[in-house]
């Protein structure tokens, strides 16, 4: 690779490092008077054309996010360019003249306590901005912290988001772990990084800086899993308490935000506030042949990159944390966001299929059933009617459930269905008893009413949604929180409420159809709230909303259910399984040992294929994810 010229301009002159997803090189931009830059090479480990195409798409999205981060914060390197050659991906970033914290520690052995506190503040200041953008760094460690020669400020490098999404693109159902052993906490080691995962990594970095001991060399308490380090170095009780909380084994016991860490440091202020610590280091010699000039001039493509970054998809669908989206168009009312975390032990949801209802008269409502052709043009429009009952949630709020008549259907996708995956097969016939299902996804108004009811097992944040409006679907909730909602509603009404089984959900979504969507072969923006910008047919082209819409804004299916395609992903009761081998055929939930739970229906950020009736997704039931909501199944008796 040394001597190679990439993209007709970047001449590789030195290899700086090697990682799981490729190498990092020092390069010269031949078109900008020999200025130095860093080229990061990402090499997918799959040659499958479909997976490579997805890898390319995700790579471009993440590169645009990195461009936005670098442009907005002085302590994050600028992204100068990105491109692909021969199915491999390259990022070009600003070269930072300085030395890593790992070099600093090895030269000085240890930092003093005031120096370590200043290090915490420097890095926290960068993380404050990064987390505000809903990004988790994932790989904070001494070698990714560079003290810049020109101003002695800490620069945070080597974000893990591109490596994460490249891994997901080439192995969609596996969990590639981004991060370095010793610095990553348990939840991240299982593939579920949180904001407080970065706080853990920073705490371990500070402990290493104080002790001169790498994390893997430190013992851990056999019973609690907590890191044992205070016997190695003497520090003030205040700093010891702060670091202990930063590196707690269980994520819920850590500081949950950068602000909380700053507040703790400020409370211990008398010890450190009067100290303005800047370690006096002799500048390390730059690599051979390097100019001492700071390389900050963007490449010719930077303006285009930043322009794209402004319109970057907030998808990261749906595993990664999302950047903040601008305020939505006002839709009725209230509710701010709150990324609180919940206790880890899952609770069991009720698993029984609703008992048969005695014959009883219920009110009905009428609607129009829409069918479209493969171009999205209206093919047929017919009247529909369905029975429903209305549950009183209190606070003047009600919840409508629609009767779904029992029957048999072929569950899953045929092998020739566009965008289908093997996880949706084998197709199998399922018999589903009659049940009652929410007419719409649960709204924020309904969530607030039920969250105000007495607790069953978990506390509920009354205002978890990012997009605010009482008639918008509630989102950014975990599976466990959705189950707690059902448990509280059951306790309040004396009737059984639960999440739908996966079979019930698909049966209800299809409503007697066998096409990819209950509307027919495709969707259009007039039929559902989804990401229609990349569809092959001109009728689908149009602006993405990037936000949820008022429930019931689009036509229902033949059962009278609204928003089954797009808007928000909907939790189901089942555990995740990789395919339908040995799946139940009676409509009951398929339970198991996986911590992942089923999600169905796609969201406002999902492309066409993710909104199909047969599409399946799985996410850990403990954690919240953007655009995840639910609807309930219940009984009027």
C-alpha positions in Angstrom: 0.0 0.0 0.0 2.9 2.4 0.7 3.4 4.6 -2.4 -0.1 3.9 -3.8 -2.1 6.9 -5.0 -5.8 6.7 -4.1 -8.5 8.6 -5.9 -5.8 10.2 -8.1 -4.6 12.4 -5.3 -3.8 10.7 -1.9 -0.3 9.2 -1.9 0.2 6.7 1.0 3.5 7.3 2.7 3.3 5.5 6.0 1.1 2.9 7.8 -0.1 4.3 11.2 -2.2 1.4 12.5 -4.2 -1.7 11.8 -7.7 -2.6 13.1 -10.4 -5.2 12.6 -11.9 -3.3 9.7 -8.8 -2.1 7.9 -5.8 0.1 8.3 -5.0 3.8 8.9 -2.3 5.6 6.8 -0.5 8.9 6.6 -0.8 10.4 3.2 0.0 13.4 1.1 -2.7 15.2 -0.9 -0.8 15.7 -4.2 -3.4 18.3 -5.3 -2.9 20.5 -2.3 0.8 21.3 -2.3 1.7 18.1 -0.4 -0.4 18.7 2.6 -0.6 15.8 5.0 -3.8 13.9 5.9 -4.9 10.6 7.4 -6.5 8.0 5.2 -8.6 5.3 6.9 -9.3 2.2 4.8 -12.4 0.2 5.6 -12.6 -3.2 3.9 -15.9 -5.2 4.1 -15.4 -8.9 4.6 -18.2 -9.8 2.2 -18.2 -9.9 -1.6 -22.0 -10.3 -1.9 -23.1 -7.5 -4.3 -26.3 -6.7 -2.3 -24.4 -6.5 1.0 -21.7 -4.4 -0.6 -24.4 -2.0 -1.9 -25.8 -1.7 1.6 -22.3 -1.2 3.0 -21.8 1.6 0.5 -25.0 3.3 1.5 -24.3 3.1 5.2 -20.7 4.2 4.7 -21.9 7.4 2.9 -24.4 8.1 5.7 -21.8 7.8 8.4 -19.2 9.7 6.5 -21.7 12.6 6.2 -22.2 12.5 10.0 -18.5 12.5 10.7 -18.2 15.6 8.4 -20.8 17.4 10.4 -19.1 16.5 13.7 -15.7 17.7 12.5 -17.0 20.9 11.1 -18.9 21.8 14.2 -16.3 21.1 16.9 -12.6 22.1 17.0 -11.6 19.0 19.0 -12.8 16.5 16.4 -10.8 16.1 13.2 -12.3 17.4 10.0 -13.5 14.9 7.5 -12.0 16.1 4.3 -13.1 13.5 1.8 -14.6 10.1 1.4 -14.7 7.7 -1.6 -14.8 4.1 -2.6 -12.5 2.1 -4.9 -12.9 -1.5 -6.0 -15.6 -2.1 -3.3 -13.4 -0.8 -0.5 -14.1 2.4 1.4 -11.8 5.3 2.4 -12.2 8.3 4.8 -9.7 11.2 4.5 -9.4 13.2 7.7 -7.4 16.1 9.0 -3.9 15.2 10.3 -3.5 16.3 13.9 0.1 17.2 15.0 0.5 16.0 18.6 1.0 13.0 20.7 -1.5 10.4 22.0 -2.3 10.1 25.6 -0.9 6.6 25.6 2.4 8.1 24.6 2.1 10.7 27.2 1.4 8.2 29.9 4.3 6.0 28.9 6.7 9.0 28.9 5.5 10.4 32.2 4.4 7.1 33.8 1.4 8.7 35.4 -0.7 11.9 35.4 -1.1 13.8 38.7 -4.6 14.2 40.1 -5.1 17.8 38.8 -3.9 16.7 35.4 -6.3 13.7 35.3 -9.2 16.0 36.3 -8.3 18.4 33.5 -8.1 15.5 31.1 -11.7 14.5 32.2 -13.0 18.0 31.6 -11.3 18.3 28.2 -12.7 15.0 26.9 -16.1 15.6 28.5 -16.4 18.9 26.7 -16.1 17.1 23.3 -18.4 14.3 24.4 -21.0 16.8 25.4 -21.3 17.9 21.8 -21.1 14.4 20.4 -23.8 13.1 22.6 -26.0 16.1 21.9 -25.8 14.9 18.3 -27.0 11.5 19.5 -23.7 9.8 18.6 -21.8 7.3 20.8 -18.0 7.3 20.2 -17.7 3.6 21.2 -13.9 3.6 21.3 -12.5 6.1 23.9 -9.0 5.1 25.0 -5.6 6.7 25.4 -4.5 6.0 21.9 -7.6 7.8 20.5 -6.9 11.0 22.5 -4.3 13.3 20.9 -2.9 16.3 22.7 -2.6 18.8 19.9 0.8 20.6 19.9 -0.4 24.0 18.9 -2.8 24.6 21.9 -2.3 21.5 24.1 -6.0 20.7 23.7 -7.3 17.1 23.6 -8.6 16.0 20.2 -10.9 12.9 20.0 -10.3 10.7 17.1 -11.3 7.3 15.5 -15.1 7.3 16.0 -16.5 3.8 15.9 -19.8 4.6 14.0 -18.4 3.8 10.5 -16.9 0.5 11.7 -20.2 -0.4 13.5 -22.4 0.2 10.5 -20.0 -1.4 8.0 -20.2 -4.5 10.2 -24.0 -4.4 10.3 -24.1 -4.0 6.6 -22.1 -7.0 5.7 -23.4 -9.2 8.6 -26.9 -7.7 9.2 -28.0 -10.0 12.0 -24.7 -10.3 13.8 -23.4 -7.9 16.4 -19.9 -6.7 15.6 -18.4 -5.2 18.7 -16.7 -1.9 18.2 -14.3 -0.9 21.0 -11.3 -2.1 22.9 -11.4 -4.8 25.6 -10.8 -3.3 29.0 -12.3 0.1 28.0 -15.7 -1.1 26.9 -18.4 -1.9 29.6 -20.6 -5.1 29.6 -23.5 -3.7 27.7 -21.3 -2.6 24.8 -19.4 -5.9 24.9 -22.9 -7.5 24.1 -23.4 -5.1 21.2 -25.6 -2.5 22.9 -23.6 0.7 23.5 -25.2 3.5 25.4 -24.1 7.1 26.1 -22.9 6.0 29.5 -20.7 3.4 27.7 -18.5 6.4 26.6 -18.4 7.6 30.2 -17.2 4.2 31.4 -14.4 4.2 28.7 -13.3 7.7 29.7 -13.3 6.7 33.4 -11.1 3.7 32.6 -8.8 6.0 30.6 -8.4 8.3 33.5 -7.7 5.4 35.9 -5.0 4.2 33.5 -3.6 7.7 33.4 -3.5 7.9 37.2 -2.2 4.4 37.9 0.0 3.7 34.8 -1.8 0.4 34.7 -3.8 -0.8 31.6 -7.3 -1.9 32.3 -6.8 -5.6 31.6 -4.1 -5.6 34.3 -6.5 -4.4 37.0 -8.3 -7.0 39.1 -12.1 -7.0 39.4 -14.4 -7.9 42.3 -15.5 -11.5 41.8 -19.0 -10.8 43.1 -19.8 -7.4 41.7 -17.6 -7.1 38.7 -16.3 -3.7 39.8 -12.8 -2.6 38.9 -10.3 -2.6 41.8 -7.8 0.2 41.3 -7.6 2.5 44.4 -4.9 0.3 46.0 -2.6 1.2 43.1 -2.6 5.0 43.5 -3.6 7.5 46.2 -6.2 10.1 45.1 -8.7 12.3 46.9 -12.0 10.6 48.1 -13.9 13.0 45.8 -12.1 11.9 42.6 -12.2 8.2 43.6 -16.0 8.4 44.1 -16.4 10.1 40.7 -14.3 7.5 38.9 -15.9 4.6 40.6 -19.3 5.8 39.5 -18.1 6.4 35.9 -16.9 2.7 35.7 -19.7 1.0 37.5 -20.3 -2.5 36.1 -24.1 -2.0 35.8 -24.9 0.8 33.4 -27.9 2.2 35.4 -25.6 2.9 38.4 -23.3 5.1 36.3 -23.6 8.8 35.4 -26.1 8.8 32.6 -24.9 11.9 30.9 -21.9 14.2 30.5 -23.7 16.9 32.4 -24.0 14.7 35.5 -20.2 14.1 35.4 -19.5 17.8 35.1 -21.8 18.5 38.0 -20.0 16.0 40.2 -16.6 17.6 39.3 -18.0 21.0 40.0 -19.3 19.9 43.4 -15.7 18.9 44.3 -14.6 22.2 42.9 -12.6 23.5 45.9 -10.0 20.9 45.2 -9.4 21.7 41.6 -11.1 24.9 40.5 -8.0 27.0 41.2 -5.8 24.8 39.2 -5.5 25.4 35.5 -3.5 22.3 34.6 -1.8 22.1 31.2 1.0 19.4 31.2 4.2 21.0 29.8 5.3 18.6 27.2 8.1 19.0 24.7 6.6 18.6 21.2 7.2 15.2 19.8 8.9 15.1 16.4 6.4 14.8 13.6 6.7 11.8 11.3 9.6 11.9 8.9 9.3 14.6 6.2 6.2 16.2 7.8 5.7 20.0 7.7 5.0 21.7 11.0 2.1 23.4 9.4 -1.3 22.3 10.7 -3.3 20.7 7.9 -6.7 22.3 8.0 -7.5 23.1 4.3 -10.5 21.1 3.2 -10.4 19.1 0.0 -12.4 20.1 -3.1 -15.3 17.9 -2.0 -15.8 19.3 1.6 -18.5 21.7 0.7 -20.5 18.9 -1.0 -19.9 16.6 2.0 -21.2 19.2 4.4 -24.1 20.1 2.2 -25.1 16.4 2.2 -24.5 16.2 6.0 -27.3 18.8 6.5 -29.7 16.4 4.9 -28.2 13.2 6.3 -30.6 10.4 7.2 -31.3 10.1 10.9 -31.9 6.4 10.3 -28.8 4.5 11.4 -31.6 2.0 11.3 -32.4 1.1 14.0 -29.4 0.0 16.1 -27.3 3.1 16.3 -28.0 6.2 18.3 -29.4 9.0 16.0 -28.4 12.6 15.6 -30.9 15.1 16.7 -33.6 15.9 14.1 -34.9 19.4 13.8 -38.2 20.3 15.4 -41.2 18.7 13.7 -44.1 20.5 12.2 -46.5 21.2 15.0 -49.1 18.4 15.4 -51.5 19.0 18.2 -49.6 18.8 21.5 -46.8 18.1 24.0 -44.3 15.7 25.3 -40.4 16.1 25.4 -37.8 13.4 25.2 -36.0 11.7 28.0 -33.4 9.0 27.4 -33.8 7.4 30.8 -32.6 3.8 31.2 -34.4 1.0 32.9 -33.4 -2.0 35.1 -32.1 -4.9 33.2 -34.1 -8.0 34.3 -36.8 -8.6 31.7 -40.3 -9.3 33.0 -42.5 -11.8 31.4 -45.4 -10.6 29.3 -48.7 -12.5 29.4 -48.4 -15.2 26.8 -52.0 -16.5 26.4 -53.9 -15.9 23.2 -57.2 -14.1 24.0 -60.1 -16.4 24.9 -63.0 -16.6 22.6 -65.5 -13.8 23.1 -69.2 -14.5 23.7 -71.5 -13.1 21.0 -72.1 -9.5 21.7 -73.1 -6.4 19.8 -70.3 -3.9 19.2 -70.4 -0.6 17.4 -68.9 -0.4 13.9 -67.0 2.1 11.9 -66.7 2.5 8.1 -63.7 3.2 5.9 -62.3 2.9 2.4 -60.0 0.0 1.4 -57.3 1.0 -1.1 -55.5 -1.3 -3.5 -52.7 -0.1 -5.9 -50.9 -1.6 -8.8 -47.1 -2.1 -9.0 -46.7 1.5 -10.1 -48.6 2.8 -7.0 -51.6 3.8 -9.1 -55.1 3.3 -7.7 -56.4 -0.1 -8.8 -59.4 -0.6 -6.6 -61.3 1.3 -3.9 -64.0 -0.5 -1.9 -66.0 0.1 1.3 -65.0 -1.6 4.6 -66.6 -2.0 8.0 -65.2 -3.3 11.3 -66.4 -3.8 14.9 -64.5 -2.0 17.7 -64.8 -1.3 21.4 -63.5 1.7 23.3 -61.5 1.4 26.5 -61.5 4.3 29.0 -57.9 5.1 30.1 -58.8 7.9 32.5 -58.0 11.6 32.2 -60.6 11.8 29.4 -58.5 9.6 27.2 -59.7 6.5 25.3 -58.2 3.6 23.3 -60.0 1.9 20.4 -59.5 -1.8 19.6 -60.7 -3.4 16.4 -62.0 -6.9 16.1 -59.7 -9.1 14.0 -61.6 -12.1 12.8 -59.8 -15.4 13.2 -58.5 -17.4 10.2 -55.6 -19.0 8.5 -52.8 -17.4 6.5 -49.4 -18.1 5.0 -46.8 -16.4 7.2 -43.5 -15.1 5.8 -42.2 -14.0 2.4 -41.9 -16.1 -0.8 -38.4 -16.4 -2.1 -39.2 -14.2 -5.1 -40.5 -11.2 -3.1 -38.3 -8.1 -3.6 -36.2 -7.2 -0.6 -37.1 -10.3 1.3 -34.6 -12.2 3.4 -34.1 -15.8 4.6 -35.1 -14.7 8.1 -38.7 -14.4 6.7 -38.7 -18.0 5.7 -39.8 -20.8 5.4 -43.3 -19.7 4.7 -45.7 -21.6 6.9 -49.5 -21.8 7.4 -50.7 -20.4 10.7 -54.1 -20.5 12.3 -55.0 -17.4 14.3 -58.0 -17.1 16.7 -60.1 -14.0 16.8 -58.6 -11.2 18.8 -58.9 -7.4 19.3 -56.0 -5.1 18.3 -55.3 -1.4 18.7 -56.8 0.6 15.8 -53.7 2.8 15.9 -50.2 2.6 17.5 -50.4 3.8 21.1 -50.3 7.6 21.1 -48.4 9.9 23.5 -51.7 11.0 25.0 -52.6 7.4 25.8 -49.1 6.7 27.0 -49.2 9.6 29.5 -52.6 8.4 30.8 -51.4 4.9 31.5 -48.0 6.0 32.8 -49.9 8.0 35.4 -51.5 4.7 36.7 -50.0 2.8 39.6 -46.7 1.0 38.9 -46.7 -2.8 38.4 -43.0 -3.6 38.0 -41.2 -0.7 36.3 -41.2 3.1 36.5 -42.4 4.7 33.2 -41.2 8.0 31.8 -44.4 9.9 31.0 -42.7 11.8 28.2 -40.3 9.5 26.3 -41.1 10.6 22.7 -38.7 12.7 20.7 -41.4 14.0 18.3 -44.0 15.9 20.4 -47.8 15.7 19.9 -50.5 14.0 21.9 -51.9 12.3 18.7 -48.4 11.3 17.5 -47.4 7.7 18.3 -45.3 7.3 21.4 -41.7 6.2 20.5 -38.2 5.8 21.9 -39.5 3.1 24.3 -38.2 -0.3 25.2 -40.0 -3.6 24.9 -40.0 -3.8 28.7 -41.7 -0.4 29.0 -44.3 -1.5 26.4 -45.0 -4.6 28.5 -45.3 -2.4 31.7 -47.9 -0.2 29.8 -49.9 -3.4 29.1 -49.6 -4.6 32.7 -50.8 -1.2 34.1 -53.7 -1.1 31.7 -54.7 -4.7 32.6 -54.5 -3.8 36.3 -56.6 -0.7 35.7 -59.3 -2.3 33.6 -59.5 -5.8 35.0 -59.1 -7.1 31.4 -56.0 -8.6 29.8 -53.8 -6.4 27.6 -50.6 -7.4 26.0 -48.4 -7.0 23.0 -49.4 -8.8 19.8 -47.6 -12.0 19.0 -45.6 -11.9 15.8 -48.1 -14.1 14.0 -51.0 -12.0 15.1 -49.2 -8.8 13.9 -48.5 -10.2 10.4 -52.0 -11.7 10.1 -53.5 -8.4 11.1 -51.3 -6.4 8.8 -52.0 -8.5 5.8 -55.7 -8.5 6.4 -56.3 -11.3 3.8 -53.7 -10.1 1.3 -50.6 -12.0 0.0 -48.8 -9.1 -1.6 -45.8 -7.4 0.0 -48.0 -4.6 1.4 -51.7 -4.7 2.3 -52.2 -2.0 -0.3 -50.7 -4.2 -3.0 -47.2 -4.5 -4.6 -45.8 -1.2 -3.3 -46.3 1.9 -1.2 -46.4 5.6 -2.1 -46.1 8.6 0.2 -49.9 9.0 -0.1 -50.4 5.6 1.6 -47.8 5.5 4.4 -45.2 7.5 6.3 -41.9 6.0 5.2 -38.7 6.9 3.5 -39.8 6.9 -0.2 -36.9 8.8 -1.6 -35.0 5.8 -3.0 -38.0 3.9 -4.5 -37.6 2.9 -8.2 -40.9 4.3 -9.2 -41.5 8.0 -9.9 -44.7 8.1 -7.9 -42.7 7.4 -4.7 -40.2 10.2 -5.1 -40.7 13.0 -2.7 -39.5 14.5 0.6 -39.0 12.2 3.6 -40.6 13.5 6.7 -37.9 12.3 9.1 -40.6 12.4 11.8 -43.7 10.6 12.9 -47.1 11.7 11.7 -50.5 11.8 13.5 -52.0 8.3 13.8 -54.7 7.6 11.3 -53.3 10.1 8.7 -53.2 7.4 6.0 -55.7 4.8 4.7 -56.4 1.7 6.8 -56.2 -2.0 5.7 -59.2 -4.3 5.2 -59.4 -5.0 8.9 -59.6 -1.2 9.7 -56.1 -0.9 11.2 -54.1 2.2 10.5 -50.3 2.8 10.2 -49.4 -0.9 9.8 -46.7 0.2 7.3 -44.2 2.8 8.5 -44.5 5.6 11.1 -43.1 3.6 14.0 -41.7 0.1 14.4 -44.0 -1.9 16.7 -42.9 -4.3 19.4 -44.3 -7.8 19.4 -44.3 -10.3 22.3 -42.0 -12.9 20.8 -38.3 -13.5 21.3 -36.1 -13.2 18.2 -35.4 -16.3 16.1 -33.3 -16.3 13.0 -35.9 -17.9 10.8 -39.3 -19.7 11.0 -37.9 -23.3 11.4 -40.1 -24.9 14.1 -42.2 -21.7 14.6 -45.6 -22.1 16.3 -48.6 -22.6 13.9 -51.4 -21.6 16.3 -50.7 -17.8 16.5 -49.1 -18.0 20.0 -45.9 -16.2 20.9 -42.7 -17.9 20.0 -40.6 -17.5 23.2 -37.0 -18.4 23.8 -33.7 -17.4 25.4 -32.7 -14.5 23.2 -32.7 -11.0 24.8 -33.8 -9.6 21.4 -37.6 -9.0 20.8 -39.5 -8.7 17.6 -40.2 -5.4 15.8 -42.6 -5.1 12.9 -43.8 -2.6 10.3 -40.9 -0.2 9.6 -40.9 3.5 10.5 -40.8 7.0 9.1 -37.1 6.5 8.4 -37.4 3.0 6.8 -37.1 2.4 3.1 -39.7 0.5 1.2 -38.4 -3.1 1.8 -38.4 -2.6 5.6 -42.1 -1.7 5.7 -43.3 -5.0 4.0 -45.9 -7.1 5.8 -43.3 -9.9 6.2 -40.3 -7.9 7.2 -38.9 -8.8 10.6 -36.5 -6.9 12.9 -35.1 -7.7 16.3 -33.7 -5.5 19.1 -32.7 -6.0 22.7 -35.9 -5.6 24.9 -34.1 -3.8 27.7 -33.1 -0.7 25.7 -34.8 2.2 24.0 -34.4 2.7 20.3 -35.5 5.6 18.1 -38.8 5.2 16.2 -39.8 2.1 18.2 -43.5 2.1 19.4 -46.2 -0.5 19.8 -49.9 -1.2 19.7 -51.8 -3.4 22.1 -54.0 -6.5 21.9 -56.8 -6.7 24.4 -60.3 -8.0 25.2 -63.6 -6.2 25.9 -64.4 -8.8 28.6 
